Amino acid sequence: MANRRILFIVNPISGHHDKRRFREQVAREFGGGDFSCEVVFTERAGHAAELSAEAIGVYDVVAAVGGDGTLNEVARSLVGTDTALAVIPCGSGNGLARSLHIPTDTGRALRLLRDGCVRRIDTATVNGRFFLSVAGIGLDAQTAFDFAQDPRRGFMTYAHYVTTNYFHYKPETVSITFDGEEPMVCSPLLITFANSNQYGYNAVIAPHASLQDGLIDVCMLQRPPLPAIPDILSKLMHSRLDKSRYLTIRQSSHFTLERSAGGVVNLDGDPVMMEAVLDVRVVPGSLGVVL
Protein backbone atom coordinates (compact mmCIF):
# COMPACT_ATOMS: atom_id res chain seq x y z
CA MET A 1 0.00 0.00 0.00
CA ALA A 2 2.78 2.41 -0.83
CA ASN A 3 2.11 6.13 -1.47
CA ARG A 4 -1.08 6.12 0.58
CA ARG A 5 -2.42 8.84 2.85
CA ILE A 6 -3.35 7.33 6.23
CA LEU A 7 -5.16 8.92 9.16
CA PHE A 8 -4.82 7.09 12.49
CA ILE A 9 -7.70 7.78 14.87
CA VAL A 10 -6.64 6.67 18.37
CA ASN A 11 -8.96 6.10 21.31
CA PRO A 12 -6.61 6.78 24.24
CA ILE A 13 -8.76 5.00 26.84
CA SER A 14 -9.72 1.77 25.05
CA GLY A 15 -8.50 -1.54 26.48
CA HIS A 16 -5.30 -1.83 28.49
CA HIS A 17 -2.82 -0.66 25.86
CA ASP A 18 -0.61 2.35 26.63
CA LYS A 19 -0.84 4.51 23.49
CA ARG A 20 1.50 7.31 24.49
CA ARG A 21 4.22 5.98 22.15
CA PHE A 22 1.92 5.18 19.27
CA ARG A 23 3.23 8.04 17.11
CA GLU A 24 6.74 6.62 17.48
CA GLN A 25 5.51 3.18 16.37
CA VAL A 26 3.87 4.69 13.28
CA ALA A 27 7.02 6.64 12.40
CA ARG A 28 9.11 3.49 12.77
CA GLU A 29 6.86 1.33 10.55
CA PHE A 30 5.93 3.92 7.92
CA GLY A 31 9.09 6.02 7.66
CA GLY A 32 10.90 6.34 4.36
CA GLY A 33 8.69 8.67 2.34
CA ASP A 34 6.22 6.18 0.80
CA PHE A 35 3.38 7.08 3.19
CA SER A 36 1.78 10.25 4.46
CA CYS A 37 0.55 9.56 8.00
CA GLU A 38 -1.25 11.63 10.61
CA VAL A 39 -2.14 10.51 14.15
CA VAL A 40 -5.08 12.07 16.00
CA PHE A 41 -6.33 11.18 19.50
CA THR A 42 -10.04 11.30 20.24
CA GLU A 43 -11.22 13.69 22.93
CA ARG A 44 -14.83 12.65 23.59
CA ALA A 45 -17.56 10.20 22.67
CA GLY A 46 -18.48 10.56 18.99
CA HIS A 47 -15.23 12.32 18.10
CA ALA A 48 -13.95 9.33 16.09
CA ALA A 49 -17.03 9.45 13.85
CA GLU A 50 -16.51 13.16 13.22
CA LEU A 51 -12.83 12.72 12.36
CA SER A 52 -13.61 9.79 10.06
CA ALA A 53 -16.28 11.73 8.17
CA GLU A 54 -13.88 14.63 7.66
CA ALA A 55 -11.21 12.24 6.32
CA ILE A 56 -13.27 11.05 3.32
CA GLY A 57 -11.64 12.23 0.10
CA VAL A 58 -8.63 13.54 2.01
CA TYR A 59 -7.12 10.22 3.12
CA ASP A 60 -7.00 6.86 1.36
CA VAL A 61 -7.23 4.91 4.62
CA VAL A 62 -8.58 5.68 8.07
CA ALA A 63 -7.08 3.42 10.74
CA ALA A 64 -9.16 2.86 13.88
CA VAL A 65 -6.87 2.34 16.87
CA GLY A 66 -9.03 0.98 19.67
CA GLY A 67 -11.71 -1.59 20.40
CA ASP A 68 -14.89 -2.60 18.61
CA GLY A 69 -16.71 0.54 19.76
CA THR A 70 -14.02 2.73 18.19
CA LEU A 71 -14.17 0.64 15.00
CA ASN A 72 -17.92 1.15 14.85
CA GLU A 73 -17.55 4.94 15.13
CA VAL A 74 -14.85 5.14 12.48
CA ALA A 75 -16.35 2.63 10.03
CA ARG A 76 -19.90 4.02 9.95
CA SER A 77 -18.70 7.16 8.16
CA LEU A 78 -16.72 5.19 5.56
CA VAL A 79 -19.55 2.93 4.33
CA GLY A 80 -20.17 3.38 0.62
CA THR A 81 -17.04 5.48 0.07
CA ASP A 82 -13.64 4.86 -1.52
CA THR A 83 -11.86 5.53 1.78
CA ALA A 84 -10.86 2.23 3.37
CA LEU A 85 -10.84 1.18 7.01
CA ALA A 86 -7.77 -0.26 8.73
CA VAL A 87 -7.98 -2.02 12.08
CA ILE A 88 -5.31 -1.60 14.77
CA PRO A 89 -6.87 -3.57 17.64
CA CYS A 90 -6.25 -2.04 21.06
CA GLY A 91 -9.50 -2.85 22.85
CA SER A 92 -10.56 -5.52 25.31
CA GLY A 93 -12.26 -8.19 23.19
CA ASN A 94 -11.22 -7.11 19.65
CA GLY A 95 -13.89 -9.27 18.07
CA LEU A 96 -13.76 -7.86 14.54
CA ALA A 97 -9.97 -8.00 14.37
CA ARG A 98 -10.00 -11.65 15.43
CA SER A 99 -12.71 -12.44 12.87
CA LEU A 100 -10.59 -10.86 10.12
CA HIS A 101 -7.37 -12.52 11.39
CA ILE A 102 -5.77 -9.15 12.09
CA PRO A 103 -2.96 -9.45 14.68
CA THR A 104 -3.74 -8.03 18.11
CA ASP A 105 -0.08 -7.06 18.47
CA THR A 106 0.17 -3.40 17.49
CA GLY A 107 3.44 -3.70 15.59
CA ARG A 108 2.23 -6.65 13.52
CA ALA A 109 -1.09 -4.90 12.81
CA LEU A 110 0.79 -1.84 11.56
CA ARG A 111 2.90 -3.99 9.27
CA LEU A 112 -0.25 -5.62 7.89
CA LEU A 113 -1.59 -2.14 7.11
CA ARG A 114 1.69 -1.22 5.45
CA ASP A 115 1.81 -4.33 3.25
CA GLY A 116 -1.88 -5.28 2.84
CA CYS A 117 -4.51 -4.55 0.22
CA VAL A 118 -8.15 -3.45 0.33
CA ARG A 119 -10.94 -6.04 0.43
CA ARG A 120 -14.69 -5.33 0.49
CA ILE A 121 -16.79 -6.61 3.41
CA ASP A 122 -20.45 -6.42 4.41
CA THR A 123 -21.90 -4.09 7.01
CA ALA A 124 -25.36 -4.19 8.60
CA THR A 125 -28.00 -2.03 10.27
CA VAL A 126 -30.63 -2.30 12.99
CA ASN A 127 -33.37 0.26 12.39
CA GLY A 128 -30.86 2.19 10.32
CA ARG A 129 -28.24 2.14 13.10
CA PHE A 130 -24.92 0.81 11.83
CA PHE A 131 -23.11 -2.23 13.15
CA LEU A 132 -20.08 -4.00 11.76
CA SER A 133 -19.50 -7.16 13.77
CA VAL A 134 -22.34 -8.32 16.06
CA ALA A 135 -25.59 -6.92 17.41
CA GLY A 136 -28.32 -8.52 19.46
CA ILE A 137 -30.76 -8.62 22.33
CA GLY A 138 -31.08 -10.63 25.51
CA LEU A 139 -28.24 -11.69 27.76
CA ASP A 140 -25.49 -10.26 25.53
CA ALA A 141 -27.22 -6.87 25.31
CA GLN A 142 -27.76 -6.73 29.07
CA THR A 143 -24.14 -7.75 29.59
CA ALA A 144 -22.98 -5.00 27.22
CA PHE A 145 -25.08 -2.52 29.22
CA ASP A 146 -23.64 -3.63 32.56
CA PHE A 147 -20.08 -3.77 31.21
CA ALA A 148 -20.38 -0.22 29.86
CA GLN A 149 -21.27 1.10 33.34
CA ASP A 150 -18.21 -0.47 34.96
CA PRO A 151 -14.88 1.42 34.77
CA ARG A 152 -13.02 -1.90 34.92
CA ARG A 153 -12.15 -3.42 31.54
CA GLY A 154 -11.02 -6.88 30.48
CA PHE A 155 -12.26 -10.44 30.19
CA MET A 156 -12.84 -11.07 33.90
CA THR A 157 -15.17 -8.09 34.23
CA TYR A 158 -17.09 -9.19 31.14
CA ALA A 159 -17.26 -12.79 32.40
CA HIS A 160 -18.62 -11.57 35.75
CA TYR A 161 -21.60 -9.92 34.07
CA VAL A 162 -22.23 -12.88 31.77
CA THR A 163 -22.39 -15.14 34.83
CA THR A 164 -24.60 -12.77 36.81
CA ASN A 165 -27.02 -12.31 33.95
CA TYR A 166 -27.21 -16.03 33.28
CA PHE A 167 -28.90 -16.43 36.67
CA HIS A 168 -30.94 -13.22 36.77
CA TYR A 169 -31.90 -12.28 33.21
CA LYS A 170 -35.47 -13.24 32.29
CA PRO A 171 -35.81 -14.01 28.54
CA GLU A 172 -38.56 -12.16 26.69
CA THR A 173 -40.83 -13.65 24.06
CA VAL A 174 -40.14 -12.28 20.58
CA SER A 175 -41.45 -12.80 17.06
CA ILE A 176 -38.93 -13.02 14.20
CA THR A 177 -40.05 -12.73 10.59
CA PHE A 178 -37.65 -13.79 7.87
CA ASP A 179 -38.44 -12.69 4.31
CA GLY A 180 -41.27 -14.76 2.82
CA GLU A 181 -41.88 -16.84 5.95
CA GLU A 182 -44.37 -17.07 8.79
CA PRO A 183 -43.24 -15.41 12.04
CA MET A 184 -41.13 -17.52 14.42
CA VAL A 185 -42.05 -17.06 18.10
CA CYS A 186 -39.37 -17.89 20.67
CA SER A 187 -38.01 -16.96 24.10
CA PRO A 188 -34.25 -17.57 23.96
CA LEU A 189 -31.67 -16.41 26.47
CA LEU A 190 -30.09 -14.31 23.73
CA ILE A 191 -30.42 -13.57 20.04
CA THR A 192 -27.23 -12.46 18.32
CA PHE A 193 -27.20 -10.89 14.86
CA ALA A 194 -23.77 -12.04 13.67
CA ASN A 195 -22.18 -10.32 10.68
CA SER A 196 -18.79 -11.58 11.86
CA ASN A 197 -18.35 -14.74 13.87
CA GLN A 198 -17.60 -13.67 17.44
CA TYR A 199 -18.15 -11.32 20.38
CA GLY A 200 -14.44 -10.96 21.10
CA TYR A 201 -11.92 -12.81 23.28
CA ASN A 202 -12.26 -15.63 20.66
CA ALA A 203 -15.78 -16.37 21.96
CA VAL A 204 -17.26 -17.60 18.65
CA ILE A 205 -21.06 -17.47 18.61
CA ALA A 206 -21.47 -18.11 14.85
CA PRO A 207 -18.70 -20.41 13.57
CA HIS A 208 -19.76 -20.16 9.92
CA ALA A 209 -20.55 -16.44 9.74
CA SER A 210 -18.75 -14.53 7.01
CA LEU A 211 -18.25 -10.82 6.46
CA GLN A 212 -18.45 -11.40 2.70
CA ASP A 213 -21.53 -13.60 2.16
CA GLY A 214 -24.29 -10.97 2.24
CA LEU A 215 -25.98 -12.71 5.19
CA ILE A 216 -26.53 -12.30 8.92
CA ASP A 217 -26.30 -15.42 11.09
CA VAL A 218 -29.22 -15.12 13.54
CA CYS A 219 -28.11 -17.09 16.61
CA MET A 220 -30.80 -18.05 19.14
CA LEU A 221 -29.46 -19.62 22.33
CA GLN A 222 -31.84 -21.28 24.77
CA ARG A 223 -30.89 -21.12 28.45
CA PRO A 224 -28.86 -24.30 29.04
CA PRO A 225 -29.11 -26.15 32.36
CA LEU A 226 -26.20 -25.68 34.77
CA PRO A 227 -24.61 -29.10 34.05
CA ALA A 228 -24.40 -28.16 30.35
CA ILE A 229 -22.54 -24.88 30.96
CA PRO A 230 -18.97 -26.29 30.80
CA ASP A 231 -19.71 -27.92 27.45
CA ILE A 232 -21.35 -24.72 26.13
CA LEU A 233 -18.32 -22.66 27.15
CA SER A 234 -15.92 -25.15 25.62
CA LYS A 235 -17.80 -25.11 22.34
CA LEU A 236 -17.99 -21.29 22.43
CA MET A 237 -14.23 -20.95 22.85
CA HIS A 238 -13.39 -23.62 20.25
CA SER A 239 -15.68 -22.48 17.40
CA ARG A 240 -18.06 -25.42 17.84
CA LEU A 241 -21.15 -23.84 19.40
CA ASP A 242 -23.17 -24.69 16.31
CA LYS A 243 -22.91 -28.33 17.48
CA SER A 244 -24.91 -27.56 20.63
CA ARG A 245 -28.59 -28.52 20.75
CA TYR A 246 -29.27 -25.30 22.66
CA LEU A 247 -28.29 -23.06 19.73
CA THR A 248 -30.34 -22.48 16.58
CA ILE A 249 -28.84 -20.49 13.68
CA ARG A 250 -30.73 -19.03 10.73
CA GLN A 251 -29.15 -17.01 7.93
CA SER A 252 -30.89 -14.05 6.32
CA SER A 253 -30.12 -10.83 4.49
CA HIS A 254 -33.15 -9.11 6.05
CA PHE A 255 -35.51 -9.88 8.93
CA THR A 256 -37.64 -8.13 11.53
CA LEU A 257 -37.86 -8.88 15.23
CA GLU A 258 -40.74 -7.73 17.43
CA ARG A 259 -40.68 -7.68 21.21
CA SER A 260 -43.23 -6.45 23.74
CA ALA A 261 -41.47 -3.13 24.40
CA GLY A 262 -38.38 -1.17 23.53
CA GLY A 263 -35.15 -1.98 25.29
CA VAL A 264 -31.40 -2.30 25.08
CA VAL A 265 -29.70 -3.60 21.93
CA ASN A 266 -26.03 -4.51 21.71
CA LEU A 267 -24.38 -2.80 18.71
CA ASP A 268 -20.73 -3.87 18.44
CA GLY A 269 -20.47 -3.99 22.22
CA ASP A 270 -22.21 -0.67 22.84
CA PRO A 271 -25.64 -0.77 24.52
CA VAL A 272 -28.25 1.34 22.70
CA MET A 273 -31.90 1.81 23.67
CA MET A 274 -34.09 1.01 20.66
CA GLU A 275 -37.72 0.47 19.67
CA ALA A 276 -39.79 -2.69 20.18
CA VAL A 277 -39.64 -3.60 16.48
CA LEU A 278 -36.16 -4.14 15.03
CA ASP A 279 -35.48 -4.18 11.29
CA VAL A 280 -32.13 -5.84 10.53
CA ARG A 281 -30.50 -5.59 7.09
CA VAL A 282 -27.18 -6.44 5.46
CA VAL A 283 -25.41 -3.94 3.19
CA PRO A 284 -23.23 -6.23 1.04
CA GLY A 285 -19.67 -5.23 0.12
CA SER A 286 -20.20 -1.74 1.46
CA LEU A 287 -16.88 -1.18 3.23
CA GLY A 288 -13.26 -1.48 2.14
CA VAL A 289 -10.89 -2.93 4.76
CA VAL A 290 -7.12 -3.31 4.56
CA LEU A 291 -6.24 -6.99 5.05
C-alpha positions as CSV (number, residue, x, y, z in Angstrom):
1,M,0.0,0.0,0.0
2,A,2.8,2.4,-0.8
3,N,2.1,6.1,-1.5
4,R,-1.1,6.1,0.6
5,R,-2.4,8.8,2.9
6,I,-3.4,7.3,6.2
7,L,-5.2,8.9,9.2
8,F,-4.8,7.1,12.5
9,I,-7.7,7.8,14.9
10,V,-6.6,6.7,18.4
11,N,-9.0,6.1,21.3
12,P,-6.6,6.8,24.2
13,I,-8.8,5.0,26.8
14,S,-9.7,1.8,25.1
15,G,-8.5,-1.5,26.5
16,H,-5.3,-1.8,28.5
17,H,-2.8,-0.7,25.9
18,D,-0.6,2.3,26.6
19,K,-0.8,4.5,23.5
20,R,1.5,7.3,24.5
21,R,4.2,6.0,22.2
22,F,1.9,5.2,19.3
23,R,3.2,8.0,17.1
24,E,6.7,6.6,17.5
25,Q,5.5,3.2,16.4
26,V,3.9,4.7,13.3
27,A,7.0,6.6,12.4
28,R,9.1,3.5,12.8
29,E,6.9,1.3,10.5
30,F,5.9,3.9,7.9
31,G,9.1,6.0,7.7
32,G,10.9,6.3,4.4
33,G,8.7,8.7,2.3
34,D,6.2,6.2,0.8
35,F,3.4,7.1,3.2
36,S,1.8,10.3,4.5
37,C,0.6,9.6,8.0
38,E,-1.3,11.6,10.6
39,V,-2.1,10.5,14.1
40,V,-5.1,12.1,16.0
41,F,-6.3,11.2,19.5
42,T,-10.0,11.3,20.2
43,E,-11.2,13.7,22.9
44,R,-14.8,12.7,23.6
45,A,-17.6,10.2,22.7
46,G,-18.5,10.6,19.0
47,H,-15.2,12.3,18.1
48,A,-13.9,9.3,16.1
49,A,-17.0,9.4,13.8
50,E,-16.5,13.2,13.2
51,L,-12.8,12.7,12.4
52,S,-13.6,9.8,10.1
53,A,-16.3,11.7,8.2
54,E,-13.9,14.6,7.7
55,A,-11.2,12.2,6.3
56,I,-13.3,11.0,3.3
57,G,-11.6,12.2,0.1
58,V,-8.6,13.5,2.0
59,Y,-7.1,10.2,3.1
60,D,-7.0,6.9,1.4
61,V,-7.2,4.9,4.6
62,V,-8.6,5.7,8.1
63,A,-7.1,3.4,10.7
64,A,-9.2,2.9,13.9
65,V,-6.9,2.3,16.9
66,G,-9.0,1.0,19.7
67,G,-11.7,-1.6,20.4
68,D,-14.9,-2.6,18.6
69,G,-16.7,0.5,19.8
70,T,-14.0,2.7,18.2
71,L,-14.2,0.6,15.0
72,N,-17.9,1.2,14.8
73,E,-17.5,4.9,15.1
74,V,-14.8,5.1,12.5
75,A,-16.4,2.6,10.0
76,R,-19.9,4.0,10.0
77,S,-18.7,7.2,8.2
78,L,-16.7,5.2,5.6
79,V,-19.6,2.9,4.3
80,G,-20.2,3.4,0.6
81,T,-17.0,5.5,0.1
82,D,-13.6,4.9,-1.5
83,T,-11.9,5.5,1.8
84,A,-10.9,2.2,3.4
85,L,-10.8,1.2,7.0
86,A,-7.8,-0.3,8.7
87,V,-8.0,-2.0,12.1
88,I,-5.3,-1.6,14.8
89,P,-6.9,-3.6,17.6
90,C,-6.3,-2.0,21.1
91,G,-9.5,-2.8,22.8
92,S,-10.6,-5.5,25.3
93,G,-12.3,-8.2,23.2
94,N,-11.2,-7.1,19.7
95,G,-13.9,-9.3,18.1
96,L,-13.8,-7.9,14.5
97,A,-10.0,-8.0,14.4
98,R,-10.0,-11.7,15.4
99,S,-12.7,-12.4,12.9
100,L,-10.6,-10.9,10.1
101,H,-7.4,-12.5,11.4
102,I,-5.8,-9.2,12.1
103,P,-3.0,-9.4,14.7
104,T,-3.7,-8.0,18.1
105,D,-0.1,-7.1,18.5
106,T,0.2,-3.4,17.5
107,G,3.4,-3.7,15.6
108,R,2.2,-6.7,13.5
109,A,-1.1,-4.9,12.8
110,L,0.8,-1.8,11.6
111,R,2.9,-4.0,9.3
112,L,-0.3,-5.6,7.9
113,L,-1.6,-2.1,7.1
114,R,1.7,-1.2,5.5
115,D,1.8,-4.3,3.3
116,G,-1.9,-5.3,2.8
117,C,-4.5,-4.6,0.2
118,V,-8.1,-3.5,0.3
119,R,-10.9,-6.0,0.4
120,R,-14.7,-5.3,0.5
121,I,-16.8,-6.6,3.4
122,D,-20.5,-6.4,4.4
123,T,-21.9,-4.1,7.0
124,A,-25.4,-4.2,8.6
125,T,-28.0,-2.0,10.3
126,V,-30.6,-2.3,13.0
127,N,-33.4,0.3,12.4
128,G,-30.9,2.2,10.3
129,R,-28.2,2.1,13.1
130,F,-24.9,0.8,11.8
131,F,-23.1,-2.2,13.2
132,L,-20.1,-4.0,11.8
133,S,-19.5,-7.2,13.8
134,V,-22.3,-8.3,16.1
135,A,-25.6,-6.9,17.4
136,G,-28.3,-8.5,19.5
137,I,-30.8,-8.6,22.3
138,G,-31.1,-10.6,25.5
139,L,-28.2,-11.7,27.8
140,D,-25.5,-10.3,25.5
141,A,-27.2,-6.9,25.3
142,Q,-27.8,-6.7,29.1
143,T,-24.1,-7.8,29.6
144,A,-23.0,-5.0,27.2
145,F,-25.1,-2.5,29.2
146,D,-23.6,-3.6,32.6
147,F,-20.1,-3.8,31.2
148,A,-20.4,-0.2,29.9
149,Q,-21.3,1.1,33.3
150,D,-18.2,-0.5,35.0
151,P,-14.9,1.4,34.8
152,R,-13.0,-1.9,34.9
153,R,-12.2,-3.4,31.5
154,G,-11.0,-6.9,30.5
155,F,-12.3,-10.4,30.2
156,M,-12.8,-11.1,33.9
157,T,-15.2,-8.1,34.2
158,Y,-17.1,-9.2,31.1
159,A,-17.3,-12.8,32.4
160,H,-18.6,-11.6,35.7
161,Y,-21.6,-9.9,34.1
162,V,-22.2,-12.9,31.8
163,T,-22.4,-15.1,34.8
164,T,-24.6,-12.8,36.8
165,N,-27.0,-12.3,33.9
166,Y,-27.2,-16.0,33.3
167,F,-28.9,-16.4,36.7
168,H,-30.9,-13.2,36.8
169,Y,-31.9,-12.3,33.2
170,K,-35.5,-13.2,32.3
171,P,-35.8,-14.0,28.5
172,E,-38.6,-12.2,26.7
173,T,-40.8,-13.7,24.1
174,V,-40.1,-12.3,20.6
175,S,-41.4,-12.8,17.1
176,I,-38.9,-13.0,14.2
177,T,-40.1,-12.7,10.6
178,F,-37.6,-13.8,7.9
179,D,-38.4,-12.7,4.3
180,G,-41.3,-14.8,2.8
181,E,-41.9,-16.8,5.9
182,E,-44.4,-17.1,8.8
183,P,-43.2,-15.4,12.0
184,M,-41.1,-17.5,14.4
185,V,-42.1,-17.1,18.1
186,C,-39.4,-17.9,20.7
187,S,-38.0,-17.0,24.1
188,P,-34.3,-17.6,24.0
189,L,-31.7,-16.4,26.5
190,L,-30.1,-14.3,23.7
191,I,-30.4,-13.6,20.0
192,T,-27.2,-12.5,18.3
193,F,-27.2,-10.9,14.9
194,A,-23.8,-12.0,13.7
195,N,-22.2,-10.3,10.7
196,S,-18.8,-11.6,11.9
197,N,-18.4,-14.7,13.9
198,Q,-17.6,-13.7,17.4
199,Y,-18.1,-11.3,20.4
200,G,-14.4,-11.0,21.1
201,Y,-11.9,-12.8,23.3
202,N,-12.3,-15.6,20.7
203,A,-15.8,-16.4,22.0
204,V,-17.3,-17.6,18.7
205,I,-21.1,-17.5,18.6
206,A,-21.5,-18.1,14.9
207,P,-18.7,-20.4,13.6
208,H,-19.8,-20.2,9.9
209,A,-20.6,-16.4,9.7
210,S,-18.7,-14.5,7.0
211,L,-18.2,-10.8,6.5
212,Q,-18.4,-11.4,2.7
213,D,-21.5,-13.6,2.2
214,G,-24.3,-11.0,2.2
215,L,-26.0,-12.7,5.2
216,I,-26.5,-12.3,8.9
217,D,-26.3,-15.4,11.1
218,V,-29.2,-15.1,13.5
219,C,-28.1,-17.1,16.6
220,M,-30.8,-18.1,19.1
221,L,-29.5,-19.6,22.3
222,Q,-31.8,-21.3,24.8
223,R,-30.9,-21.1,28.5
224,P,-28.9,-24.3,29.0
225,P,-29.1,-26.1,32.4
226,L,-26.2,-25.7,34.8
227,P,-24.6,-29.1,34.1
228,A,-24.4,-28.2,30.3
229,I,-22.5,-24.9,31.0
230,P,-19.0,-26.3,30.8
231,D,-19.7,-27.9,27.4
232,I,-21.3,-24.7,26.1
233,L,-18.3,-22.7,27.2
234,S,-15.9,-25.2,25.6
235,K,-17.8,-25.1,22.3
236,L,-18.0,-21.3,22.4
237,M,-14.2,-20.9,22.9
238,H,-13.4,-23.6,20.3
239,S,-15.7,-22.5,17.4
240,R,-18.1,-25.4,17.8
241,L,-21.1,-23.8,19.4
242,D,-23.2,-24.7,16.3
243,K,-22.9,-28.3,17.5
244,S,-24.9,-27.6,20.6
245,R,-28.6,-28.5,20.7
246,Y,-29.3,-25.3,22.7
247,L,-28.3,-23.1,19.7
248,T,-30.3,-22.5,16.6
249,I,-28.8,-20.5,13.7
250,R,-30.7,-19.0,10.7
251,Q,-29.1,-17.0,7.9
252,S,-30.9,-14.1,6.3
253,S,-30.1,-10.8,4.5
254,H,-33.2,-9.1,6.1
255,F,-35.5,-9.9,8.9
256,T,-37.6,-8.1,11.5
257,L,-37.9,-8.9,15.2
258,E,-40.7,-7.7,17.4
259,R,-40.7,-7.7,21.2
260,S,-43.2,-6.5,23.7
261,A,-41.5,-3.1,24.4
262,G,-38.4,-1.2,23.5
263,G,-35.2,-2.0,25.3
264,V,-31.4,-2.3,25.1
265,V,-29.7,-3.6,21.9
266,N,-26.0,-4.5,21.7
267,L,-24.4,-2.8,18.7
268,D,-20.7,-3.9,18.4
269,G,-20.5,-4.0,22.2
270,D,-22.2,-0.7,22.8
271,P,-25.6,-0.8,24.5
272,V,-28.3,1.3,22.7
273,M,-31.9,1.8,23.7
274,M,-34.1,1.0,20.7
275,E,-37.7,0.5,19.7
276,A,-39.8,-2.7,20.2
277,V,-39.6,-3.6,16.5
278,L,-36.2,-4.1,15.0
279,D,-35.5,-4.2,11.3
280,V,-32.1,-5.8,10.5
281,R,-30.5,-5.6,7.1
282,V,-27.2,-6.4,5.5
283,V,-25.4,-3.9,3.2
284,P,-23.2,-6.2,1.0
285,G,-19.7,-5.2,0.1
286,S,-20.2,-1.7,1.5
287,L,-16.9,-1.2,3.2
288,G,-13.3,-1.5,2.1
289,V,-10.9,-2.9,4.8
290,V,-7.1,-3.3,4.6
291,L,-6.2,-7.0,5.0
